[in-house]
Amino acid sequence: MGVLLFKKGQYDESISYYTKAYEIYKELKQYQEQITCLIGIGNCFIKLSRFDEACDKFFECSAICTDNNDIYNLLDCIGNLIHIHEIQEKWDVVFELYKKSLEAFKKLQDEKGIIVSYYNMGLLKKKSSKLEEALNYFKKGTNKAIDTNYSDLILKGLSYIGEMLFYQGKLKEAKNEYIKALSLAEKIKSKNSILQLRILLKSLGLSEKDIENELNIYKESRKN
């Protein structure tokens, strides 16, 4: 009934049925079902824009997940908490939640999750103009992407690093990162990335000929 009423948009009624189910599962000590109910209640509160009550349910759910070492549902709760705090623009809280998601992905040995968490943390530091910290997180994510050979994430990371170096006035270093990214973009035939990176390099004062020369130099250095 809770699921059905949620789908019908009757969120208050859905909460009522989820709550009744939760109390039964609590008595039966069935933690998986308790988690399902709490996530359902939290999602209803989000739909009703009752964000504080939604947070309470997701934190309660997170505690049950942690006690039972249920990492996947913990990540679901953290994802919902991030969504709520992004809406409220509570960026410090969002950053702490990304740290928790990073820890969870490490436990699961989820390489993509680890990389994306680092990038998200970098983006938040960039948002608050903490460029050196942002650069550090982008480098960590990119190094992990290189270790695991995820080309699309390597490309994204190199672009982030280049952008941070550009904002710091380190134009030569930024150019080198963009050249690395362009070489990879051409290798994996990412047309949009190729176009964007060439525009960025031109904004640094490079001509088409300069770009080709830099690409050739970089490719030759990779052979040695």
Secondary structure as GFF3:
##gff-version 3
##sequence-region A 1 224
A	DSSP	alpha_helix	2	7	.	.	.	ID=ss1
A	DSSP	alpha_helix	11	28	.	.	.	ID=ss2
A	DSSP	alpha_helix	31	47	.	.	.	ID=ss3
A	DSSP	alpha_helix	51	67	.	.	.	ID=ss4
A	DSSP	alpha_helix	71	87	.	.	.	ID=ss5
A	DSSP	alpha_helix	91	108	.	.	.	ID=ss6
A	DSSP	alpha_helix	111	127	.	.	.	ID=ss7
A	DSSP	alpha_helix	131	148	.	.	.	ID=ss8
A	DSSP	alpha_helix	151	167	.	.	.	ID=ss9
A	DSSP	alpha_helix	171	187	.	.	.	ID=ss10
A	DSSP	alpha_helix	191	203	.	.	.	ID=ss11
A	DSSP	alpha_helix	208	223	.	.	.	ID=ss12
###
